[in-house]
Amino acid sequence: MKTLAILSQKGGSGKTTIAVHMAVCAIRQGYHTAIIDIDPQGSAFDWYLSRAAQNELNAVQAQAGQLTALLKQAKVGGADFVIIDTAPHSDSAAAVAAQHADFILMPCRPSRFDLKAIGSTATIARLAKTPSAAIINAAPRGKLAEEAREALQLQGIDVVPPVLQQRAAYTHAVIDGRSVHEYEPEGKAAAEIDELFACLKGILKL
């Protein structure tokens, strides 16, 4: 079993969006997948509850202190892949998630504020001694994504090759508990999630 923590100390970076779309992508590729939502807002878990009755995904809303027990339970239950969705502005919970993860993905929009804020998230990953990388998320057309990549690398932060563009499909899909693969399976958003999951499979050796 491999565990991915999605961390960002800045709100609005897209953690939950990435978590839910990647979870469905993993299921479609045959991985027994679970989401542990430790964000008090519970957006990922709420999305899970809104899905159709036949739901191959497992999800639970929890507190950071429950992670050890829940991950053991997931392993015993045969999970292949667990995604931990975290809250912004919660150093202690983020640190616990980082310590329990095999890899940390740090969403970052290509904006000045996000690029400045990601340093605190990278520090949490370093202190946990857990491998990590940023993912450029919600990128508009143009050169901003590559400029953001260069800025992150100058800060000593690794960046995964895939880029998630700013696409309406990401928003429309989750309204009724779907993912981009279920909303628009042949669309560009689904292709981006496939590319990101393929990248993470290689990193995690899934």
C-alpha positions in Angstrom: 0.0 0.0 0.0 1.2 3.5 -0.9 0.1 6.7 0.7 0.0 10.1 -0.9 -0.5 13.3 1.2 -1.7 16.4 -0.6 -0.4 19.4 1.3 -0.6 23.2 0.9 -0.6 25.8 3.6 -2.5 28.1 1.3 -6.2 27.9 0.8 -7.5 27.6 -2.7 -4.5 25.7 -4.1 -6.7 22.8 -5.4 -5.8 20.0 -2.9 -9.3 18.5 -2.8 -9.8 18.8 -6.5 -6.7 16.9 -7.2 -7.4 14.3 -4.5 -10.9 13.3 -5.8 -10.0 13.3 -9.5 -6.9 11.2 -8.9 -8.8 8.8 -6.6 -11.2 8.0 -9.4 -8.4 7.7 -11.9 -6.7 5.1 -9.7 -9.9 3.1 -9.3 -10.4 3.1 -13.1 -6.9 1.6 -13.4 -7.7 -1.2 -11.0 -6.3 0.1 -7.7 -8.2 -0.3 -4.5 -8.2 3.4 -3.4 -9.3 5.3 -0.3 -9.4 9.0 0.7 -8.8 10.1 4.3 -10.1 13.6 4.6 -8.5 15.4 7.6 -9.7 18.8 6.5 -12.4 20.0 9.0 -14.3 21.4 6.0 -14.7 17.8 4.8 -15.0 18.7 1.1 -13.6 15.5 -0.2 -15.8 13.4 2.1 -18.8 15.5 1.1 -18.1 14.8 -2.5 -17.8 11.1 -1.8 -21.2 11.1 -0.1 -22.7 12.7 -3.1 -21.6 10.0 -5.5 -23.9 7.3 -6.9 -24.9 4.4 -4.7 -22.4 2.0 -6.5 -19.3 3.6 -5.2 -16.0 1.7 -5.6 -14.1 4.3 -3.7 -13.7 4.3 0.1 -13.5 7.6 2.0 -13.6 8.7 5.6 -13.5 12.0 7.4 -11.1 12.0 10.3 -8.7 13.9 12.5 -4.9 13.8 12.1 -4.5 11.8 15.3 -6.5 8.9 13.7 -4.2 8.5 10.7 -2.1 5.7 12.2 -5.1 3.5 13.0 -6.9 4.3 9.7 -3.9 3.5 7.5 -3.5 0.2 9.3 -7.1 -0.5 8.7 -6.8 0.4 5.0 -3.8 -1.9 4.6 -5.7 -4.8 6.3 -8.6 -4.1 4.1 -6.6 -4.5 1.0 -6.1 -0.8 -0.1 -3.4 -0.2 -2.7 -3.5 3.5 -2.7 -4.5 6.0 0.0 -4.8 9.7 -0.5 -4.7 12.1 2.5 -6.5 15.4 1.9 -5.4 18.0 4.3 -6.5 21.4 5.6 -4.7 24.7 4.9 -3.3 26.7 7.8 -2.8 23.7 10.1 0.8 23.0 10.6 0.4 20.3 13.1 -2.1 18.2 11.1 -0.1 18.7 7.9 3.0 17.5 9.8 1.3 14.3 10.9 0.1 13.6 7.4 3.6 14.3 6.0 5.1 11.8 8.4 2.6 9.1 7.4 3.0 9.6 3.7 5.3 7.8 1.2 5.2 11.0 -1.0 3.9 14.5 -0.6 2.3 16.4 -3.5 2.1 20.2 -3.1 -0.4 22.0 -5.4 0.7 25.5 -6.4 -1.1 27.9 -8.6 1.2 30.0 -10.8 0.7 33.2 -8.9 2.9 35.4 -6.7 1.0 34.6 -3.5 1.1 30.9 -4.0 4.7 30.8 -5.0 5.6 32.8 -1.8 3.4 30.6 0.4 4.7 27.2 -0.8 7.9 27.5 1.2 6.2 26.7 4.5 4.7 23.5 3.0 8.1 22.5 1.6 9.5 23.0 5.1 6.9 20.6 6.6 7.9 18.0 4.0 11.6 18.4 4.7 11.1 18.1 8.5 9.1 14.9 7.9 11.9 13.6 5.7 9.3 12.6 3.2 10.0 12.9 -0.6 7.9 15.7 -2.1 7.3 17.8 -5.2 5.0 20.6 -6.3 2.4 20.3 -9.0 1.5 23.4 -10.9 -2.3 23.7 -10.8 -5.0 25.8 -12.4 -2.5 27.2 -14.9 -3.8 29.7 -17.5 -2.7 29.5 -21.1 0.7 31.1 -21.8 4.1 31.1 -20.1 3.0 31.4 -16.5 3.3 27.7 -15.8 6.9 27.4 -17.0 7.8 30.6 -15.2 6.3 29.2 -12.0 8.2 26.0 -12.5 11.5 27.9 -12.7 10.6 30.0 -9.6 9.9 26.9 -7.6 13.1 25.2 -8.7 15.0 28.3 -7.7 13.6 27.8 -4.2 15.0 24.3 -4.2 11.5 22.7 -4.7 11.1 19.8 -7.1 8.2 20.0 -9.5 6.5 17.1 -11.3 6.5 17.4 -15.1 2.7 17.3 -15.6 0.8 20.6 -15.4 -3.0 20.9 -14.6 -4.5 23.7 -16.6 -7.4 25.9 -15.6 -10.4 24.0 -17.0 -14.1 24.2 -16.3 -14.4 20.4 -16.4 -12.7 20.1 -13.0 -15.4 22.3 -11.4 -18.4 20.9 -13.4 -17.5 17.3 -12.7 -17.6 17.5 -8.9 -21.0 19.2 -8.6 -22.8 15.9 -8.6 -20.0 13.7 -7.2 -18.3 12.8 -10.4 -14.7 13.1 -11.6 -13.4 14.4 -14.9 -13.1 10.8 -16.1 -16.8 10.3 -15.5 -17.9 13.8 -16.7 -15.8 14.0 -19.9 -13.7 10.8 -20.2 -12.1 11.9 -23.5 -11.5 15.5 -22.4 -8.2 17.3 -21.8 -8.7 17.4 -18.0 -9.0 13.6 -17.9 -5.8 13.3 -19.9 -4.0 15.7 -17.5 -5.1 13.6 -14.5 -4.0 10.4 -16.3 -0.6 12.0 -16.9 -0.3 13.0 -13.3 -1.3 9.6 -12.0 1.2 7.9 -14.3 3.9 10.2 -12.9 3.0 9.4 -9.3 2.8 5.6 -10.1 6.4 5.8 -11.2 7.4 7.8 -8.1 5.5 5.6 -5.6 6.2 2.3 -7.5 2.5 1.5 -7.5 
